[in-house]
Amino acid sequence: MSEDILVNITPQETRVALIFQGAVQELHIERTLSRGLAGNIYLGKVVRVLPGMQSAFIDIGLERAAFLHVADIWETRAHDGQAAQQTPIEKLLFDGQSLTVQVVKDPIGTKGARLSTQISIAGRMLVYLPQDRHIGISQRIENEAERELLKSKVQKLLPPEEKGGFIIRTMAEDAPDADLQMDIEYLRKTWSSITLLTKTKPAPTLLHQDLSLAQRVLRDFVNDETTTIQVDSRENYQKLQEFAASYTPSVTERLMHYTGERPLFDLYGVEEEILEALSRRVPLKSGGYLIVDQTEAMTTIDVNTGSFVNGRNFDDTIFKTNLEAAHAIARQLRLRNLGGIIILDFIDMENSEHKLAVLAELHKALLRDRTKKSVSEFSALGLVEMTRKRTRESLAHILCEPCPACNGKGQVKTARTICYEILREVLREAKQFNPREFRILASQVVVDMFLEEESQHLAMLGDFIHKPISLQVETVYPQEQYDIILM
């Protein structure tokens, strides 16, 4: 089985598509304007120390000075493992001092970035803590035996001269020693580059920026099945070659510069896949379809047979549709990056063997998903409940926003419903005020409804309140918006 990775880079955004067996399996998008500063490491200069607030302002080269509190200043631990008593900030920092800091919170509004002097560098499976020899393990890894096994495995891989510590992430649970070793080497090399820059660059300066999406592709996405990584930007292709030569040399040979006339994503049909991933209905090859509804609390996926009638009997048709849907669901989860609680409503099956086969097919299809997930058995109501870790915003949240016409409800009131609301509102106003005339401002479709099918009711109301009622079309009004003007 071969996998291709497509990297489309423009000044405004980077898009990555993972192609497996001719179909898009994953989409990743990073926009230049929304790329945060959190994780960046700077050589800053202390601008002002504030003893009264036990904090300091640090110039890291941004428009506003960043903020550092005394609690975020890393101090060497005592030999007994207990934290040393907190030293006042005025004894730790002075104006004009150069300081290596990391952004832990992006600037918001008028507030500057929040800083820490405790540095951490994230890898694929490990987080490097160059100032601390401690080896920690993610709390999500709950099995105590597995925690001890992972800890001893990482300790054996560390070189004798290692002075830093590591946090083992959930991605390391089933990782082979070779991958862990590669992650350790990458992180140590990154820290060596940072320490070298602190000795050669003046403050303020950026020492290390969290990897771009294109770089994370080389670090996190490439595996033994990856055949090619195609990049459609010459400048960025050259940068990725340099990065790969230094940090992931095994990837260099598979890195290619795409020079074709057609856009890279058009050539592989990725643009059409993006449109499909934003739609509610997902067609299946058999004629069935999925309905995907994403809400704040959870995501529901409903399976329907549609026009599929192939098979010896109806049970056979349902079984085949559910088997195909299991693969389609696994792909949609990755493609849309759906996370949290997910409810799968397969077509009801009476045969218990069919249920087990569909569940097994779903587990098999989910094997390619790098994100942590858990899947339950069929419930008494015939539903499959599963969870999938939220690692980033879903595709819909990145590319879309709530509809201004329906405010995200997904539906609007009918023109007739709006007409009746207006009639009630006019009657209410007529009981409180005594204007010369009522003028209704509404959308074209609502005004048309008043002039045609609802003209009799409008005339009856005018006769009842003994006031003329006029209509005016507002072309910019959505269907539910209207105003009543008292003339």
N, C-alpha and C positions, 0 to 999 in steps of 0.2 A: 504494500500500500504506500503510495507516495502523496506527499503534501507540498503544496506551493504556497508561498507567502508573497502577497502583493503589497507594496508600500507606495502610496500615492502622496506626494509631498508638494504643497503650495505654500506661499508665504503666510497664508491665513490659517491653514490647518494641515494636519497629517492624518491620513486614513490608512488603516491596515486591514487587509482581508486575508483570511486563512482558507485556502481552497483544498478540499479533500474529495477525491472521486468526482471531480468536475463540478462540485457544488460548494457554495460559500458556507463555511461552518461557523466562523466568528468574524465580527466586525469591531474594530477599535478606532475611536476618533479622539484626537486631541487638538484643541483650538488654541492658537497662539495667545489670544487675548485673555483666555480663561485659565491659562497655565499659572498655577500659584507659585509662591516663594517658599512654602513650607518644605523643609528638608534641605534647603540651600545652606551652604556653609560659607561664611565670610570672615575675612580678617577686618575687624572693625576698629574704630578709634573711639575711646571714651570721650564724650563731649561734655557731660556734666554729671557729677555724682550728687544724689539727693539723700543725705543722711536721714532727714525727717521721714521720708517715704521708704527708706532702705531699698532704693532702686537707683538706676542710672540710665541716661540716654546715650545710645551708641550710634555713631555714624557708620552705616554700612554701604553708603553710596546711593541710597534712595532719596526721594523728595523729602520725606520726613524721617527724623531720627527714630531708631528702634528703641524698644523698652526692655530693660533687663532688671528683674527683681532679685534680691539677695538669695531667695529660696531656689532660684534657677542657676546659681553659680556652683559649679562642681568643685568640691574640695576633696583632697585626698582622705580616704577612709583610715580610721585608726587601725592598729594591728589586731585588735580584738574583734574586728568586724563591725563595731558600732560606729555610727556617724559622729564625727567630731562636733563639738558644740559650735553652733552657728556664730561665725565671726561677723562683726558689723561691716557693712559694705564699704564704709570709708577707710577701713583697714585693708581691704582687698583690692580696691580700684582707686585710680587717681586720674585726673583730667589729662588727656593726651596719650593715655596708655593704649597700646595695641593689644587686641584680644581676639582669639578665635571663637566665634559664636555660630550657632545654628538657629535658623528660623523655625519656631514651633507653632506659630500662628500668623497667618497672613494679615497685612494691614486691612483695617475695616473702617470706612468712613474717614473720620479725622484722626483716628488712632493709628500709631505706627505699628510695625511688626513686633511680635513678642519673641524674645530670644532666650536661649539657654547656652551655657558653656559646656554642658554635657553633650558630647557629640555621639551620634549614632548614624551608621551608614547601612541602608537596607540592601540586601541581596535577594536572590530568588528564594532561597531556603533559610538564610541566616541573616541576622542583624548584628553588625559589628559594633562593639563598644570599646574603642581604643584606650579609654582611660580606666577601664574596670576589668579585672581578671575573672569576674563572675560568669558562669555559664548558666543561663536561665532557659526555661522552656515555656512555650505558649500555653496559657491556661486552657485553651481549647483541646489540648492533648491531655485527656483525663486519666487514661490507663497508667497506673503508677509504674508497672513493669516496663511499659513502652517508654515512659519518660526516662527511666534510669538507663535503658538500652541506648536511647538516642544520645543522652548525655555522655555516656562512656564512648560511644562511637565517635562523637565530635572531638572529645579529649584526645583520643588516639591519633586523630588526623592532624592535630595542631603541632606545629614545629616547636622544638624545645625553647627557642628564643622568644616565643609569643608572649607579649605582655598585655594584650587586650583580652576582652571577654566577648561572648556571643550570646544572642538569644535565638533559640531554635524555633523556627516558624512551623506552622501546620503543614506547609508544602514539603517539609523534610521527613514526614512520617514514613513514606515508602521509598525515599530517595536512595539510590545506590551510593556507595562510598565515593565513586569517581565524580559524581555530580556535587557532592558535599565538598570534596577537595577542590573542585573548580571554583565553587562559590567562595571558599576560604581564600584562595589565591587572588581572586578578583577583588575581594574586599580589602585584603592587606595591601595590594598594589594601589588601590584607590587612596587609601590612607597615606601611603608613602608619597604619592603625588601631592596630596594636600599639605603634608608637613614640609615638603620641599618648597612649595609656593609661599608658605608662611615666612620662610627665611629669605626669599628673593623678591617678594612683591611688597609695595608700600600699602599702608592702610589708608582709606578703605578699599577693599578689592574682593571680588567674588572668587572663592577658592574652589568651590565644587557646587555644581548644579545638579539637582536630581535628574536622573536620566530622562531624555526625551522619549516619546513613544517609539520612534524608529530605533533607538538604542536598546530600549527594553525588549524589542522584538528579538534582537540578536542574543540578549541575555536570557530571556524567559521563554520565548515561544519555539525556538528552533530545537528539534529533536532528531532522532535517527531516521524518522520517516520523511523529514524535510528534504526535498530535492533542490529547490531553488528559492532564493529570496530576491525578488525583482524590485528594483527601485527606479522610479521614472524621473528622478532629478539627478543630473550629473554631479552638481556640487555636493549634494547630500550623500550620494553614492560614494564619493571620495572620502567624505568625513566618516561614513560608516566603515569603509575599508580600513581606515586608520584605527578606529575604535576596535574593530574586530581583530586586527593584527596585535593590538596590545592586550585585550581582555578576553576575547573568545576566538583564538586562532583557528580552531576546528571549523569555524563557520565561513572563513574567508573564501574558500573555493566555491561555495554555493551562492555567494553574493554576486548578483548580475545587475548591469545597468540596462534598463529597457529603453530602446531607441525607436520603437515602432511608430508609425504615423497615427494609428488609432490610439485614443486614450487607454491607458492600461486597464482601468476598471470597466470600460466599455467592451474591451476585447474578451473579458471573462464574464460579462453579464452581471457585474457586481451592482451597478446602478439599479437594475431591475430588482435585484434581491433586496436592496435597501428599501425600495418602495413597498415591496411585499412585506418586509419586516415591520413596516409602520402601519399596515392595514390590519383590520380586525379579523378578516377572513383569510384563511390559508388553504388553498386548494391542495388536495392529494392527487397523485397520479391516477388512482383508481376511479376518481369521480367523487369521492367523499371530501370532507373538508373539516378544518379546525376553526373554532371561534375562540379568539384570545381576548380576554377582558382583563386589563391591568388597572387595579384600584390602589388606593393608599394602603389598605390593610393587607391585601393579598392579590394573587393573580389566579384566574380560573381559565382552564382550557377545556373546551367542550368538543367531543368528537361526534361527527354526524356522517351517515352513509351517503347522503346526497343522491346522486344518480347511479351509484355503484350497485349493480344487481347480479354480478357474476358469482358463480358458485353453485353447488348442488342444491343448497337450500338456504333459507334466510339466516340460520345460525352460522353457516359457513361464510356467508357474506359479511356478517357482523365480525366474526373472528378475523377474517383477512383485513378488514378495514382497521380494526384495533391494532393489529400487528404493524400495519403500515404507519398508523398514527403514532405508535410508540417511537419509531425512528424520527418522524417529523417533529414530535414534541421535543425530543432531546436536542434536535438541531435548532428549533426555535428558541429554546432556553438560552443556548449559547449565542445565537445570532442577535437576539434582542437584549441579551444580558439581564434576564429576569432573575430577581432575587427575593428572599423572604419566604413567606408561605405560599405554596402553589398547590392548587386543587385540580386534579385531572379527572374529568368526567368521561370515561370511556363508555361506549355503547354497552348497555346491560347484556351480560352473558350468563346463561343458566349453567353451562358446562364448567365445572370447577377446573378441569384440565386446561380449558381455554384460558381461564383467568391466570393460572400459573404460567402458561406459555407467554401471555402478553406481558406479565410482570417481568419474566426472565428476559424478554426481548427489550423491555425498557431499561433494565439494569445493564444489558449488553450495550445498548445505544448510548448510555450515559458514561461509559468507560472512558470515552475521549474527552470528557469534560474535566478540565483541570481544577475547576472550582469545587470546594467542599460541599457535599450535599448528602441528604439522607432521604430514603424512600420507604414509606410504610406499605403494608399489605392492603388488599382491597377491604374497605370498611363495610359495615352492614348495609350501607346505602349504595354500595357499588362504586365508591369513590376511592381514588388513590391520593393520599396526602403526602407531600414532600416539602423539604426545605432546601434552599440553595443560598449559599453565603453571598451577601451583597459586597462586591469588591469595588464597584464603580457605578456611576449612574447608568440606568438603562438607556438603550438606544433612543427610545421615544422621548425620554426626558432631556437628552442632549439635543436632539434635532427639532423637537416640537414644543409648543406651549398650549395652554388651554384655549379653546375656541372663544373669541370675544362675543360671538353671537349666543352661544349656549352656556358660556362660563364653565366649560368642561363637563357638562352633564351628558353630552352626546346626543341631545335631542332638544327641540324647541317647541313651544306651544303652537298649535295650529292657528291660522289666520282667524278662523271662526271663534276660537277661544279668546283671542285678543279682542275681537269685536265685542264680545259679550262683557269682557272686563271693562272696556271703554264705556259701554252703555251703562253699566253699574256705577262707574266713577262719575259720569255726567249727572246721573240722577242724584248721587250723593252731594255733588257740588251745588246742584240747583236748589237743594233743601237748605244750604247754608248761605248762599250768595244770590245776588239778584243782578247778574250782568245783562248787557244788551244782547250778547250773542255768545255761543260756545263754538270755539274752533278746535277741531281735532287734527293734530299733526301726527302722521303715522307713515309706515312704509307703504310702498306701492301695492303690495299684495293685500294688505289690510284695507286700504282705501278702495281697491277694486272689489273686495268682498262686500263693503258697505254700499257701493254703487250698484251691485248686482244682487246677489242672493240675500243680503241683509238690509236692503233698502227699505223694505216695509217696516222692519223693527226700528230703524233709525227715524223714519217718519213718524211712527207711533210715539216714540219718546219725545220728539220735538213738539207734537201736539199736546202731550201730557204735561210738559213743563212750560208750555206757552212761550218757547224761545227758539229762535232759529239756530240750527246746528250746521256748520260748514265743515268741509273736508279739505285738507292740504297735504300733498305728498312730500315727504322728506326722503330724498333718495339715499341719504347716508344712514338712515335709521335701519337697524336690523329688524327682523320680523316682530320681536317681542317688545320693542321700544315704541313708546308713544308719549305725547304730551297733550294736555287739554288747556287751551288758552281762554281766559275769561275776557271778553272784549267789552 
